[in-house]
Amino acid sequence: MQKFMSTTILIVDDERDIVKALAYNLQKHGHRVLTAFSGREALSEAQKLPDLILLDVMLPDIDGWDVARALKREKRTSGIPFFFVTAKGSEMDEVIGLELGAVDFIRKPIGMEALLARIRSVLRNRDAAGAPSDGRPDVLRMNGLEINLSSFSATLDGKEISFPKKEFELLSYLAQHPGYVFSREFLLSAIWGKDAASASRTVDVHIRKIREKLGPQAGHIVTVKRVGYRFSSEHP
């Protein structure tokens, strides 16, 4: 117990009764607690660099998916581990949550003992590693193509490629999961979130533009007929 006495946990949920119950139990077990009741409040409180964030998905302004994306984009907050704690219970919701970088996905109603055990596990692993990390490299390199996830930049044979924000996010997402096939609908949800266009054509257009800029390395992005796209780390 003593090992976790100094940890700070940010609770993000618009249901005040849930926040109150979680805060009470976490404080009882020695944790400091920060609270936020909206996505914007969550991003503000995250600047205090808590040790862990418990993040609801359905928030009144910015949903939890987009909060997670924003946390991961900013270098200052990108290493903070977070759980999704939500009433959304489909397998696809869980897949999206984990792919966005969550270390766990917990469905409401919350079992407090199980939650506390999972928190202890995450904090124990963090302390053993010496620093928070999602285990992924900052720079991806293959066949002259270099994607820098920290600086949001890409180069081909040493020359910088100019990618707009969504093109870079789509390319880097695929490149971080080589060999995995993602449907257009999944990519729309993972990259565009609640701002996703209604047609999967959005993904196709962005893929086409990315391929044009990759030139001879465009073959890294493979079309899987009637399914979607995958990234091949082998030479195209």
C-alpha positions as CSV (number, residue, x, y, z in Angstrom):
1,M,0.0,0.0,0.0
2,Q,2.7,2.5,0.9
3,K,4.3,2.3,-2.5
4,F,1.3,4.0,-4.1
5,M,0.6,6.6,-1.4
6,S,2.0,9.5,-3.5
7,T,0.2,8.7,-6.8
8,T,-2.4,11.1,-8.3
9,I,-5.3,9.9,-10.4
10,L,-7.5,12.0,-12.6
11,I,-11.2,10.9,-12.8
12,V,-13.0,12.1,-15.9
13,D,-16.8,11.5,-15.9
14,D,-19.9,13.7,-16.3
15,E,-21.8,11.7,-13.7
16,R,-21.0,13.4,-10.5
17,D,-22.2,10.5,-8.3
18,I,-19.7,8.2,-10.0
19,V,-16.9,10.7,-9.6
20,K,-17.7,11.1,-5.9
21,A,-17.8,7.3,-5.3
22,L,-14.5,6.7,-7.2
23,A,-12.8,9.7,-5.5
24,Y,-13.8,8.4,-2.0
25,N,-12.5,4.9,-2.6
26,L,-9.3,6.0,-4.3
27,Q,-8.5,8.5,-1.5
28,K,-9.3,5.8,1.1
29,H,-6.6,3.7,-0.5
30,G,-4.0,6.5,-0.4
31,H,-4.3,8.1,-3.8
32,R,-4.6,11.8,-4.5
33,V,-7.5,12.6,-6.8
34,L,-8.2,15.2,-9.5
35,T,-11.6,15.4,-11.1
36,A,-13.0,16.7,-14.4
37,F,-16.6,16.6,-15.7
38,S,-16.0,17.3,-19.4
39,G,-13.4,16.7,-22.1
40,R,-12.1,20.2,-21.9
41,E,-11.7,20.0,-18.2
42,A,-9.9,16.7,-18.6
43,L,-7.3,18.2,-21.0
44,S,-6.7,21.1,-18.6
45,E,-6.3,18.9,-15.5
46,A,-4.0,16.5,-17.5
47,Q,-1.5,19.3,-17.6
48,K,-0.9,18.6,-13.9
49,L,0.5,15.3,-15.1
50,P,-1.4,12.8,-13.0
51,D,0.0,9.2,-12.7
52,L,-3.1,7.7,-14.2
53,I,-6.4,8.9,-15.8
54,L,-9.8,7.1,-15.6
55,L,-11.6,8.4,-18.7
56,D,-15.2,8.1,-19.6
57,V,-16.1,7.9,-23.3
58,M,-19.5,9.8,-23.3
59,L,-18.7,13.3,-22.2
60,P,-20.8,16.5,-22.9
61,D,-18.4,18.3,-25.1
62,I,-15.3,16.4,-26.3
63,D,-15.8,12.7,-26.1
64,G,-13.3,10.4,-24.5
65,W,-12.0,9.1,-27.8
66,D,-11.0,12.6,-28.9
67,V,-9.6,13.4,-25.4
68,A,-7.4,10.3,-25.7
69,R,-6.2,11.4,-29.1
70,A,-5.4,14.8,-27.8
71,L,-3.4,13.4,-24.9
72,K,-1.4,11.2,-27.1
73,R,-0.7,14.0,-29.6
74,E,0.9,16.3,-27.0
75,K,4.3,15.3,-25.9
76,R,3.8,16.5,-22.3
77,T,0.8,14.2,-21.7
78,S,1.5,11.4,-24.2
79,G,3.1,9.1,-21.6
80,I,0.2,9.3,-19.0
81,P,-1.4,5.8,-18.8
82,F,-5.2,5.9,-18.9
83,F,-8.2,3.5,-18.5
84,F,-11.4,3.9,-20.4
85,V,-14.2,3.5,-17.9
86,T,-17.5,3.5,-19.8
87,A,-21.0,2.1,-20.3
88,K,-20.1,1.5,-24.0
89,G,-19.8,-2.3,-24.1
90,S,-19.3,-3.6,-27.6
91,E,-16.2,-5.4,-28.7
92,M,-15.5,-2.7,-31.3
93,D,-15.6,0.0,-28.6
94,E,-13.0,-2.0,-26.6
95,V,-10.8,-2.5,-29.7
96,I,-11.0,1.3,-30.5
97,G,-10.2,2.2,-26.9
98,L,-7.1,-0.1,-26.7
99,E,-5.9,1.0,-30.1
100,L,-6.1,4.6,-29.0
101,G,-3.6,3.7,-26.3
102,A,-5.7,2.8,-23.2
103,V,-3.9,0.3,-20.9
104,D,-7.3,-1.1,-19.9
105,F,-11.0,-0.9,-20.8
106,I,-13.4,-1.2,-17.9
107,R,-17.2,-1.4,-18.3
108,K,-19.7,0.2,-16.0
109,P,-21.0,-0.7,-13.4
110,I,-17.5,-0.6,-11.9
111,G,-16.3,-3.3,-9.5
112,M,-14.2,-1.3,-7.1
113,E,-11.9,-4.2,-5.9
114,A,-11.1,-5.2,-9.5
115,L,-10.5,-1.5,-10.5
116,L,-8.1,-1.0,-7.6
117,A,-6.2,-4.2,-8.5
118,R,-5.8,-3.0,-12.1
119,I,-4.6,0.4,-10.9
120,R,-2.0,-1.3,-8.6
121,S,-0.8,-3.4,-11.6
122,V,-0.4,-0.4,-13.9
123,L,1.4,1.6,-11.3
124,R,3.6,-1.3,-10.4
125,N,4.6,-1.8,-14.0
126,R,5.3,1.9,-14.4
127,D,7.6,1.9,-11.4
128,A,9.4,-1.2,-12.5
129,A,10.0,0.5,-15.9
130,G,11.1,3.7,-14.4
131,A,8.9,5.9,-16.6
132,P,5.5,5.7,-18.2
133,S,5.5,4.3,-21.7
134,D,3.2,2.7,-24.2
135,G,6.0,0.5,-25.5
136,R,6.1,1.9,-29.0
137,P,9.1,3.5,-30.7
138,D,9.1,7.3,-31.4
139,V,10.6,6.8,-34.9
140,L,9.5,4.2,-37.4
141,R,12.0,3.5,-40.2
142,M,11.7,1.3,-43.3
143,N,13.3,1.5,-46.8
144,G,14.2,5.1,-46.6
145,L,10.9,6.1,-45.1
146,E,11.1,7.6,-41.6
147,I,8.0,8.5,-39.5
148,N,8.7,10.5,-36.4
149,L,5.7,10.2,-34.0
150,S,7.0,12.8,-31.5
151,S,7.6,15.6,-34.0
152,F,4.7,14.6,-36.3
153,S,7.0,14.6,-39.3
154,A,8.0,12.2,-42.1
155,T,11.0,12.0,-44.4
156,L,11.7,9.9,-47.6
157,D,15.4,9.4,-48.4
158,G,16.2,12.3,-46.1
159,K,13.7,14.7,-47.7
160,E,10.8,15.9,-45.6
161,I,7.3,15.1,-46.8
162,S,4.5,17.5,-46.0
163,F,1.5,15.7,-44.7
164,P,-1.6,17.5,-43.4
165,K,-2.7,16.4,-39.9
166,K,-5.2,13.7,-40.9
167,E,-2.9,12.2,-43.6
168,F,-0.1,11.9,-41.1
169,E,-2.3,10.4,-38.4
170,L,-3.6,7.8,-40.9
171,L,-0.2,6.9,-42.2
172,S,1.4,6.7,-38.7
173,Y,-1.6,4.7,-37.4
174,L,-1.2,2.1,-40.1
175,A,2.6,2.0,-39.8
176,Q,2.4,1.4,-36.0
177,H,0.3,-1.8,-36.8
178,P,2.1,-3.5,-39.7
179,G,0.4,-6.5,-41.0
180,Y,-3.0,-5.7,-39.4
181,V,-6.0,-5.2,-41.8
182,F,-8.3,-2.3,-40.8
183,S,-11.6,-1.6,-42.4
184,R,-12.5,1.8,-43.7
185,E,-15.1,2.2,-41.0
186,F,-12.7,1.4,-38.3
187,L,-10.1,3.9,-39.6
188,L,-12.8,6.5,-39.8
189,S,-13.7,6.0,-36.2
190,A,-10.0,5.7,-35.0
191,I,-8.7,8.8,-36.9
192,W,-11.7,11.1,-37.4
193,G,-13.7,10.1,-34.3
194,K,-17.0,12.0,-34.0
195,D,-16.0,14.3,-36.9
196,A,-15.9,11.3,-39.3
197,A,-17.6,11.8,-42.6
198,S,-20.5,9.5,-43.3
199,A,-18.8,7.8,-46.3
200,S,-15.8,5.6,-46.2
201,R,-14.6,7.4,-49.3
202,T,-12.9,9.8,-46.9
203,V,-10.3,7.1,-46.1
204,D,-9.8,6.2,-49.7
205,V,-9.1,9.9,-50.7
206,H,-6.6,10.3,-47.9
207,I,-4.9,7.0,-48.8
208,R,-4.6,8.1,-52.4
209,K,-2.9,11.4,-51.4
210,I,-0.5,9.6,-49.0
211,R,0.5,7.2,-51.7
212,E,1.2,10.0,-54.1
213,K,3.5,11.6,-51.6
214,L,5.3,8.3,-50.8
215,G,6.1,7.8,-54.5
216,P,8.3,4.6,-54.8
217,Q,7.4,3.6,-51.2
218,A,3.6,3.8,-51.8
219,G,3.4,0.1,-51.9
220,H,3.8,0.0,-48.1
221,I,0.1,0.7,-48.0
222,V,-1.7,-2.4,-49.3
223,T,-5.3,-2.5,-50.3
224,V,-7.2,-5.6,-49.1
225,K,-10.0,-6.0,-51.5
226,R,-13.5,-5.6,-50.0
227,V,-12.0,-5.1,-46.5
228,G,-9.7,-2.1,-46.2
229,Y,-6.0,-1.4,-45.8
230,R,-2.9,-2.8,-44.1
231,F,0.6,-1.6,-43.8
232,S,3.5,-3.7,-45.0
233,S,6.9,-3.0,-43.5
234,E,8.6,-5.0,-46.3
235,H,9.9,-3.4,-49.4
236,P,7.0,-2.7,-51.8
